[in-house]
Amino acid sequence: MKIIRIVNKSFKDAFKSVFRNFSLSMASVSCTAITLILVSIALLATHNVNSITKDIEDVLTIVAFVDASATEEETENIKKQINEINNVESNEYNSKDKIKEELSKDEDLKQILNQLDENPVQSTFVISVKDVKKIDETAKSIKEMNKIVSVKYGESLVNKLVSMFDVLRNGCIIAVIALIVVTAFLIGNTIKITIFSRRNEISIMRLVGTSNTVIKLPFLIEGAVLGLIGGIAPILLTIYGYSFLYDFVGGKLFIDLFVLVRPSVIVYSVSGVLLLVGIVVGMFGSLHAVRKYLKI
């Protein structure tokens, strides 16, 4: 019962402090809200970059062209060697006759192919990789195999996309960390002023033997409350703002290859993270201020 009374009183003191220093609390909440909005943008961007990167990885393939003189045994040997490469996810062989048949579905191409004495198409292996970052190394290994004439995989585009997405992903992670630190600093400053305004009350509590935990608890709860209130606007903006953006651009960014993550998959998890970050960071900022300025 004693613990319940202490917690109850701590909550009452925390809410009283928030309203007692209303203008300062609102300033802290506003700064926290702005910071968490930026955190939300960074998290949404990170999710989408990861999703787009995965989509590109699924689409990107290596096409290896087989020499026309390759025998069936040599072709099987090539297939076996390719499958033995660690970075190979899947490997599909397309004979030149099969490719010609597919091309012949187009009437114009069919007429051109029928006029030729020999099938000009080369047999190919279409290879999917596990890690796009190692696609260069994988392509070189395949190119060195006997009876492989050439290897194509859009190397210049692949390298540029991989580099760009790595920069974006790392930038978003750094931004999230930096913004969380700023949020903790802002809430910590609010708690410091609250502690200063209650310094006489705290001194009396110490003189009568009040425990450190009882003294610190209201400030920790206040920090959590400020973080919680500061997270409401970012959560609403995340849910409705991202849904509006998704519908506005038709779920795609610039080109069909850059498909955005559906709102139902992402907004609620990001909102949960924002709520948690707001509360935890608010408590962390309060704890830092309490330890430093109460010396307990």
C-alpha positions in Angstrom: 0.0 0.0 0.0 2.8 2.3 0.8 4.3 1.8 -2.6 1.0 2.5 -4.3 0.6 5.8 -2.3 4.2 6.9 -3.3 3.5 6.2 -7.0 0.1 7.8 -6.8 1.6 11.0 -5.2 4.5 11.0 -7.7 2.1 11.0 -10.6 0.1 13.9 -9.0 3.3 15.9 -8.4 4.5 15.2 -12.0 1.2 16.5 -13.6 1.1 19.4 -11.2 4.7 20.3 -12.2 3.8 20.1 -15.9 0.9 22.6 -15.4 2.8 24.7 -12.9 5.5 25.3 -15.5 3.0 25.3 -18.4 4.9 27.6 -20.8 8.2 25.8 -20.3 6.5 22.4 -20.5 4.8 23.3 -23.8 8.1 24.6 -25.2 9.7 21.3 -24.3 6.7 19.3 -25.7 6.8 21.4 -28.9 10.5 20.8 -29.4 10.0 17.1 -28.6 7.2 16.9 -31.1 9.3 18.5 -33.9 12.2 16.3 -33.1 10.0 13.1 -33.1 8.5 14.2 -36.4 12.0 14.3 -37.9 12.7 10.9 -36.3 9.5 9.6 -37.9 10.6 10.9 -41.3 14.0 9.2 -40.8 12.5 5.9 -39.7 10.0 5.9 -42.6 12.8 6.7 -45.1 15.0 3.9 -43.6 12.1 1.4 -43.9 11.5 2.4 -47.5 15.2 2.4 -48.5 15.5 -1.1 -47.0 12.4 -2.3 -48.9 13.5 -0.7 -52.2 17.0 -2.2 -51.8 15.4 -5.7 -51.3 13.2 -5.2 -54.3 16.2 -4.3 -56.4 18.1 -7.3 -55.1 15.2 -9.5 -56.1 15.1 -8.0 -59.6 18.8 -7.7 -60.4 20.2 -10.7 -62.2 23.4 -11.8 -63.9 22.9 -13.0 -67.5 25.8 -15.2 -68.7 25.9 -16.0 -72.4 27.1 -19.5 -73.4 29.3 -20.1 -76.4 27.3 -21.6 -79.3 29.8 -24.4 -79.6 29.3 -25.6 -76.0 28.2 -29.2 -75.8 25.4 -30.5 -73.5 28.0 -31.9 -71.1 29.9 -28.6 -71.0 26.6 -26.7 -70.3 25.8 -29.0 -67.4 29.3 -28.5 -66.1 28.9 -24.7 -66.3 25.6 -25.0 -64.4 27.2 -27.0 -61.7 30.1 -24.5 -61.3 27.7 -21.6 -61.0 25.6 -23.3 -58.3 28.8 -23.9 -56.3 29.4 -20.1 -56.0 28.4 -19.1 -52.4 26.6 -15.9 -53.5 24.3 -17.6 -56.0 20.7 -17.7 -54.9 19.2 -19.3 -58.0 20.3 -20.3 -61.5 18.1 -20.8 -64.5 19.3 -22.1 -67.9 17.6 -20.9 -71.1 18.5 -22.7 -74.3 18.7 -20.7 -77.5 15.7 -22.6 -78.9 13.6 -21.7 -75.9 14.7 -18.0 -76.2 13.9 -18.0 -79.9 10.4 -19.5 -79.2 9.8 -16.7 -76.7 11.0 -14.0 -79.1 8.8 -15.5 -81.9 5.7 -14.5 -79.9 6.3 -11.0 -81.3 5.2 -11.1 -85.0 7.8 -8.7 -86.2 10.7 -10.6 -84.6 9.2 -13.9 -85.7 9.4 -12.8 -89.4 13.0 -11.7 -88.9 14.1 -14.9 -87.2 12.4 -17.1 -89.8 14.4 -15.5 -92.6 17.7 -16.5 -90.9 19.3 -19.8 -91.7 20.6 -20.3 -88.2 19.4 -19.4 -84.8 21.3 -16.2 -83.9 20.3 -16.3 -80.2 22.8 -17.5 -77.6 21.8 -19.8 -74.7 22.0 -18.1 -71.3 22.1 -18.7 -67.6 20.1 -16.2 -65.6 21.6 -16.0 -62.1 20.1 -14.3 -59.0 22.5 -13.4 -56.2 22.1 -13.3 -52.4 24.1 -10.2 -51.8 24.1 -7.4 -54.4 27.2 -5.9 -53.0 29.1 -9.0 -54.1 27.6 -9.1 -57.6 30.8 -7.8 -59.2 32.9 -10.6 -57.7 30.2 -13.2 -58.6 30.0 -11.9 -62.2 33.8 -12.1 -62.6 33.9 -15.7 -61.3 31.2 -16.7 -63.9 32.9 -14.8 -66.7 36.2 -16.8 -66.2 34.4 -20.1 -66.7 35.0 -22.1 -69.9 32.5 -21.5 -72.7 31.1 -18.4 -71.1 31.3 -15.7 -73.8 30.1 -12.7 -71.8 28.3 -11.6 -68.6 25.9 -8.7 -68.3 24.3 -7.3 -65.2 24.2 -3.5 -65.6 27.3 -3.1 -63.4 27.4 0.7 -63.6 23.7 1.1 -62.5 24.0 -1.5 -59.8 27.1 0.1 -58.2 25.5 3.5 -58.2 22.3 2.3 -56.7 24.0 0.2 -54.0 26.3 3.2 -53.1 23.3 5.6 -53.0 21.1 3.4 -50.8 24.0 2.8 -48.4 24.6 6.5 -48.0 20.8 7.1 -47.5 20.5 4.3 -45.0 23.5 5.4 -42.9 22.4 9.0 -43.1 19.0 8.1 -41.7 20.5 6.0 -38.9 22.8 8.9 -37.9 19.9 11.4 -38.1 17.7 9.2 -35.8 20.5 8.9 -33.2 21.3 12.6 -33.3 17.6 13.6 -33.0 17.1 11.3 -30.0 20.0 12.9 -28.2 18.6 16.4 -28.9 15.2 15.3 -27.5 16.8 14.0 -24.3 18.7 17.3 -23.9 15.6 19.4 -24.3 13.5 17.4 -21.8 16.5 17.3 -19.4 16.7 21.2 -19.5 13.0 21.4 -18.6 13.5 19.1 -15.6 16.5 21.1 -14.5 14.4 24.2 -14.2 11.6 22.3 -12.4 14.2 21.0 -9.9 15.5 24.6 -9.4 11.9 25.9 -8.8 11.3 23.2 -6.2 14.7 23.3 -4.5 13.3 24.5 -1.1 10.7 21.7 -1.1 13.4 19.1 -2.0 15.6 20.4 0.8 12.8 19.9 3.4 12.1 16.4 2.0 15.8 15.5 2.6 15.8 16.9 6.1 12.8 14.8 7.1 14.5 11.7 5.8 12.7 11.2 2.5 14.4 8.5 0.4 16.2 9.4 -2.9 13.8 7.2 -4.9 10.7 9.1 -3.6 12.4 12.4 -4.5 13.5 11.3 -8.0 10.3 9.5 -9.0 8.1 12.6 -9.8 10.8 14.0 -12.0 11.1 10.8 -13.9 7.4 10.5 -14.4 7.3 14.2 -15.5 9.9 13.5 -18.2 7.9 10.4 -19.4 4.7 12.6 -19.5 6.4 15.3 -21.5 7.8 12.7 -23.9 4.4 11.0 -24.2 2.5 14.3 -24.9 5.3 15.3 -27.4 4.8 12.0 -29.2 1.0 12.5 -29.9 1.3 14.9 -32.9 4.2 12.9 -34.6 2.2 9.7 -34.3 -0.9 11.2 -35.9 1.2 12.8 -38.6 2.9 9.5 -39.2 -0.3 7.6 -39.6 -2.3 10.1 -41.7 0.6 11.9 -43.4 2.3 8.8 -44.7 -1.1 7.4 -45.8 -1.8 10.6 -47.7 1.6 10.6 -49.3 1.3 7.0 -50.4 -2.1 7.6 -52.0 -0.9 10.9 -53.6 2.1 9.2 -55.4 0.3 6.0 -56.1 2.5 3.9 -54.0 5.6 4.5 -56.2 8.4 7.0 -56.0 9.5 8.4 -59.4 9.7 5.1 -61.2 7.9 1.7 -61.0 11.1 0.1 -59.5 10.9 2.3 -56.4 7.7 0.9 -54.7 6.9 2.4 -51.3 6.0 0.2 -48.3 2.2 0.1 -47.7 1.0 2.3 -44.8 -0.7 -0.7 -43.0 2.7 -2.4 -42.9 4.7 0.5 -41.5 2.8 3.3 -39.8 1.7 1.5 -36.7 5.2 0.0 -36.0 6.8 3.4 -36.5 4.2 5.0 -34.3 4.9 2.5 -31.5 8.6 3.3 -31.8 7.9 7.0 -31.6 5.8 6.5 -28.4 8.5 4.4 -26.9 11.2 6.8 -27.8 9.3 9.7 -26.5 8.7 8.1 -23.1 12.1 6.5 -22.7 14.1 9.5 -23.9 11.9 11.8 -21.6 12.8 9.6 -18.6 16.4 9.4 -19.6 16.6 13.2 -19.9 15.0 13.5 -16.5 17.3 10.9 -14.9 20.3 12.8 -16.2 19.1 16.1 -14.8 18.1 14.5 -11.5 21.5 12.8 -11.0 23.4 16.0 -11.9 21.4 18.6 -10.1 20.1 16.8 -7.1 23.4 15.0 -6.4 21.6 11.9 -5.3 
